Amino acid sequence: MGKTELAVEMKKHLESFQENEITEHIIYARLSRVEKGVTNRQVLERISADEYRHYHFWKGLTGKEVKPNRWKIFTFYWISRILGITFGLKLMEKGEKGAEAAYEKILPSIPAAEAIWKDEEAHENSLMALIEEERLQYVGSIVLGLNDALVELTGTLAGLTFALPNNRLVALAGLVTGIAASFSMAASEYLSTRAESDHAHALKSAVYTGIAYVITVICLILPYFVLGNPYASLAATLGMAVLIIFLFNYYVSVARDLNFRKRFLEMTIISMGVAGLSFLVGRVLAPLLGVNAG
């Protein structure tokens, strides 16, 4: 590669860094203005100021103004507002892993860029760790409700489908079972947490558990109201269960820096295993109890 080509490649890297910094400056600034928590707001303002300083560093090298990426601003601002700032911002940072290779290419020519790279790493590590978000404090309660609903209801619906191959009956029985179980799980979570914490924390834990359970129940039973064939409904329900497990574990793995593959496989195997065993139980019990399983 000749000197001219190297210069062109270097310029592209610098302008890319510059665009990224002004884009993220705006994202952090906008989120800080709508953040109610004092600590979170201060962290976001600090990162925003760092990004703006970085932008001017690259501007001093390129000698030009670079426009921010409006689509990226829109996307990550709203992801952060809807799914939480921790998830949104860590997802954004994960999308920049390729920047490390680009930094390594320019460091021999621009040693001062190392300080910028260290700042970026600090954003992802020490500063992001300071962000406090209620929904992440209750991930354990959400996991409890979600996991119990997935395991219990996929098993219940599989058993009922082969014992009572009537969509309305299966949906009704599953809905009653699911709602009753959600109240039971929420109450159990409240009592369990209340023994170790105060009333407010225990109540919130119970609410998160119950809501996660009810939402999961609705998603799993929905195919039985939409489709006509009970076996097709069961297949759709199992597919929905895998999708819920995938989405939730992806969310937690990004927000909490956990191993996605391990958690996803573990929950999927447990839920599908219970559903398979329940299918066998339904097949065995139906003729023994004189129920026409079709």
C-alpha positions as CSV (number, residue, x, y, z in Angstrom):
1,M,0.0,0.0,0.0
2,G,1.5,3.4,-1.1
3,K,1.7,6.6,1.0
4,T,-1.3,8.1,-0.8
5,E,-3.5,5.0,0.0
6,L,-2.3,5.0,3.6
7,A,-3.2,8.7,3.9
8,V,-6.6,8.1,2.5
9,E,-7.2,5.2,4.9
10,M,-6.0,7.2,7.8
11,K,-8.3,10.1,6.9
12,K,-11.3,7.7,6.7
13,H,-10.4,6.3,10.2
14,L,-10.1,9.8,11.7
15,E,-13.4,11.0,10.2
16,S,-15.1,7.9,11.4
17,F,-13.9,8.4,14.9
18,Q,-14.9,12.1,14.7
19,E,-18.5,11.2,13.5
20,N,-18.8,8.6,16.2
21,E,-17.7,11.0,19.0
22,I,-20.2,13.8,18.0
23,T,-23.0,11.2,17.6
24,E,-22.4,9.7,21.0
25,H,-22.0,13.1,22.6
26,I,-25.5,14.0,21.5
27,I,-26.9,10.6,22.6
28,Y,-25.4,10.9,26.1
29,A,-26.5,14.6,26.4
30,R,-30.1,13.9,25.4
31,L,-30.3,11.0,27.8
32,S,-28.9,13.1,30.6
33,R,-31.6,15.7,30.1
34,V,-34.4,13.2,30.6
35,E,-32.7,11.2,33.4
36,K,-34.3,11.8,36.8
37,G,-31.6,10.1,39.0
38,V,-28.8,12.5,40.1
39,T,-26.0,10.0,39.9
40,N,-27.1,8.7,36.5
41,R,-27.4,12.2,35.1
42,Q,-24.0,13.2,36.3
43,V,-22.4,10.1,34.8
44,L,-24.1,10.7,31.4
45,E,-23.1,14.4,31.5
46,R,-19.5,13.4,32.2
47,I,-19.4,10.9,29.3
48,S,-21.1,13.4,27.0
49,A,-18.4,16.0,27.8
50,D,-15.6,13.5,27.2
51,E,-17.1,12.6,23.8
52,Y,-17.3,16.2,22.9
53,R,-13.7,16.7,23.9
54,H,-12.7,13.7,21.8
55,Y,-14.6,15.1,18.8
56,H,-12.6,18.3,18.9
57,F,-9.4,16.2,19.2
58,W,-10.2,14.4,15.9
59,K,-11.4,17.7,14.4
60,G,-8.0,19.2,15.0
61,L,-6.5,16.4,12.9
62,T,-9.1,16.3,10.1
63,G,-9.6,20.1,10.0
64,K,-13.3,19.7,9.1
65,E,-16.7,19.5,10.7
66,V,-18.4,16.1,10.6
67,K,-22.1,15.6,10.9
68,P,-23.5,13.2,13.5
69,N,-25.2,10.0,12.5
70,R,-28.9,10.9,13.0
71,W,-30.2,7.4,12.6
72,K,-27.8,6.1,15.3
73,I,-28.9,8.9,17.6
74,F,-32.6,8.1,17.1
75,T,-32.0,4.3,17.4
76,F,-30.0,4.2,20.6
77,Y,-31.8,7.1,22.3
78,W,-35.1,5.3,22.0
79,I,-33.6,1.8,22.8
80,S,-32.2,3.4,26.0
81,R,-35.5,5.0,26.9
82,I,-37.6,1.9,26.3
83,L,-35.3,-0.9,27.4
84,G,-33.1,1.0,29.9
85,I,-30.0,3.2,29.6
86,T,-27.7,0.4,30.7
87,F,-28.8,-2.0,28.0
88,G,-29.0,0.7,25.3
89,L,-25.6,2.2,26.0
90,K,-23.8,-1.1,26.4
91,L,-25.4,-2.4,23.2
92,M,-24.0,0.8,21.5
93,E,-20.6,0.2,23.0
94,K,-20.6,-3.4,21.8
95,G,-21.1,-2.2,18.3
96,E,-17.8,-0.4,18.4
97,K,-15.5,-3.4,19.1
98,G,-14.1,-3.0,15.6
99,A,-12.8,0.4,16.5
100,E,-10.0,-1.2,18.5
101,A,-8.3,-2.5,15.4
102,A,-8.6,0.9,13.8
103,Y,-7.0,2.6,16.8
104,E,-4.1,0.1,16.6
105,K,-3.5,1.2,13.0
106,I,-3.3,4.9,13.8
107,L,-1.5,4.8,17.1
108,P,2.0,4.6,15.6
109,S,1.3,7.9,13.7
110,I,-0.9,9.5,16.4
111,P,0.3,8.5,19.9
112,A,-2.0,11.0,21.6
113,A,-4.9,8.8,20.4
114,E,-4.1,6.3,23.1
115,A,-5.5,8.6,25.8
116,I,-8.8,8.8,23.8
117,W,-8.9,5.0,23.6
118,K,-8.4,4.7,27.4
119,D,-11.2,7.2,27.9
120,E,-13.5,5.0,25.8
121,E,-12.6,1.9,27.8
122,A,-13.3,3.9,31.0
123,H,-16.8,4.7,29.7
124,E,-17.6,1.1,29.2
125,N,-16.1,-0.1,32.5
126,S,-15.9,2.3,35.5
127,L,-18.3,5.0,34.4
128,M,-21.0,2.7,33.1
129,A,-20.8,0.7,36.3
130,L,-21.9,3.7,38.2
131,I,-25.3,3.8,36.5
132,E,-28.1,2.8,38.8
133,E,-31.2,1.3,37.2
134,E,-34.1,-0.2,39.1
135,R,-35.1,-2.8,36.5
136,L,-31.6,-4.3,36.7
137,Q,-31.7,-4.4,40.5
138,Y,-34.7,-6.7,40.2
139,V,-33.4,-9.0,37.4
140,G,-33.4,-11.9,39.9
141,S,-37.2,-11.4,40.5
142,I,-37.9,-11.2,36.8
143,V,-35.8,-14.3,36.1
144,L,-37.8,-16.1,38.8
145,G,-41.2,-15.2,37.3
146,L,-40.0,-15.7,33.7
147,N,-38.3,-19.0,34.3
148,D,-41.1,-20.5,36.4
149,A,-43.7,-19.5,33.9
150,L,-41.8,-20.9,31.0
151,V,-41.1,-24.2,32.7
152,E,-44.5,-24.7,34.3
153,L,-46.7,-23.5,31.5
154,T,-44.9,-25.1,28.6
155,G,-45.2,-28.3,30.5
156,T,-48.8,-27.7,31.4
157,L,-49.8,-26.8,27.9
158,A,-48.0,-29.8,26.4
159,G,-49.7,-32.1,28.8
160,L,-53.1,-30.6,28.2
161,T,-52.8,-30.5,24.4
162,F,-52.3,-34.2,24.3
163,A,-54.9,-35.0,27.0
164,L,-57.5,-32.5,25.8
165,P,-56.9,-31.7,22.1
166,N,-59.4,-28.7,22.2
167,N,-57.8,-25.3,21.8
168,R,-60.4,-23.4,23.9
169,L,-60.2,-25.9,26.7
170,V,-56.4,-25.9,26.7
171,A,-56.3,-22.1,26.6
172,L,-58.8,-21.7,29.4
173,A,-57.1,-24.3,31.6
174,G,-53.7,-22.8,30.9
175,L,-54.9,-19.3,31.5
176,V,-56.5,-20.1,34.9
177,T,-53.4,-22.1,35.9
178,G,-51.0,-19.4,34.8
179,I,-52.8,-16.5,36.5
180,A,-53.2,-18.4,39.7
181,A,-49.6,-19.4,39.6
182,S,-48.5,-15.8,39.0
183,F,-50.3,-14.7,42.2
184,S,-48.7,-17.6,44.1
185,M,-45.2,-16.8,42.8
186,A,-45.6,-13.1,43.6
187,A,-46.7,-13.9,47.1
188,S,-43.9,-16.3,47.6
189,E,-41.4,-13.8,46.4
190,Y,-42.8,-11.1,48.7
191,L,-42.5,-13.4,51.7
192,S,-39.1,-14.6,50.8
193,T,-37.7,-11.1,50.2
194,R,-39.5,-9.6,53.2
195,A,-37.6,-11.9,55.5
196,E,-34.3,-10.4,54.2
197,S,-35.3,-6.8,53.3
198,D,-37.8,-4.0,53.9
199,H,-41.5,-3.9,52.8
200,A,-40.9,-1.6,49.8
201,H,-38.1,-3.8,48.3
202,A,-40.1,-7.0,49.0
203,L,-43.2,-5.5,47.3
204,K,-41.3,-4.4,44.2
205,S,-39.7,-7.8,43.9
206,A,-43.1,-9.4,44.1
207,V,-44.5,-7.0,41.5
208,Y,-41.6,-7.7,39.0
209,T,-42.0,-11.4,39.6
210,G,-45.8,-11.3,39.0
211,I,-45.6,-9.1,35.9
212,A,-42.9,-11.2,34.3
213,Y,-45.0,-14.3,35.0
214,V,-48.3,-12.9,33.6
215,I,-46.6,-11.5,30.4
216,T,-45.0,-14.9,29.8
217,V,-48.3,-16.7,30.4
218,I,-50.1,-14.4,27.8
219,C,-47.4,-14.9,25.2
220,L,-47.4,-18.7,25.6
221,I,-51.2,-19.1,25.5
222,L,-51.8,-16.7,22.6
223,P,-51.3,-19.3,19.9
224,Y,-54.2,-21.4,21.3
225,F,-56.5,-18.4,20.7
226,V,-55.2,-17.6,17.2
227,L,-54.6,-21.0,15.7
228,G,-57.2,-23.8,15.1
229,N,-55.1,-26.9,15.4
230,P,-54.0,-27.8,19.0
231,Y,-50.7,-29.4,17.8
232,A,-49.9,-26.4,15.7
233,S,-50.7,-24.2,18.7
234,L,-48.3,-26.3,20.9
235,A,-45.5,-26.0,18.3
236,A,-46.1,-22.2,18.1
237,T,-46.1,-22.0,21.9
238,L,-42.8,-23.9,22.2
239,G,-41.3,-21.6,19.5
240,M,-42.6,-18.6,21.5
241,A,-40.9,-20.0,24.6
242,V,-37.6,-20.3,22.8
243,L,-38.0,-16.7,21.5
244,I,-38.7,-15.3,25.0
245,I,-35.7,-17.2,26.4
246,F,-33.6,-15.8,23.6
247,L,-34.7,-12.2,23.9
248,F,-34.5,-12.1,27.7
249,N,-31.1,-13.7,27.9
250,Y,-29.8,-11.5,25.2
251,Y,-31.0,-8.5,27.2
252,V,-29.5,-9.7,30.5
253,S,-26.2,-10.7,28.8
254,V,-25.7,-7.3,27.3
255,A,-26.8,-5.3,30.4
256,R,-25.0,-7.5,32.9
257,D,-22.0,-8.6,30.7
258,L,-23.0,-12.3,31.2
259,N,-22.5,-15.4,29.0
260,F,-25.4,-15.4,26.6
261,R,-24.9,-18.8,25.1
262,K,-24.7,-20.7,28.4
263,R,-27.8,-19.0,29.9
264,F,-29.8,-19.4,26.7
265,L,-29.0,-23.1,26.3
266,E,-29.6,-23.9,30.0
267,M,-33.1,-22.3,30.1
268,T,-34.1,-23.7,26.7
269,I,-33.1,-27.3,27.6
270,I,-35.0,-27.1,30.9
271,S,-38.2,-25.6,29.4
272,M,-38.2,-28.0,26.4
273,G,-37.3,-31.0,28.6
274,V,-40.2,-30.3,31.0
275,A,-42.6,-29.9,28.0
276,G,-41.4,-33.2,26.5
277,L,-42.0,-35.0,29.8
278,S,-45.4,-33.4,30.2
279,F,-46.3,-34.6,26.7
280,L,-45.5,-38.1,27.7
281,V,-47.5,-37.8,31.0
282,G,-50.5,-36.5,29.0
283,R,-50.3,-39.3,26.5
284,V,-50.2,-41.9,29.3
285,L,-52.9,-40.4,31.6
286,A,-55.4,-39.6,28.9
287,P,-56.4,-43.3,28.1
288,L,-56.0,-44.4,31.7
289,L,-58.6,-41.8,32.8
290,G,-60.8,-42.5,29.8
291,V,-60.2,-39.1,28.1
292,N,-60.3,-39.1,24.3
293,A,-57.0,-37.5,23.3
294,G,-57.7,-37.7,19.6
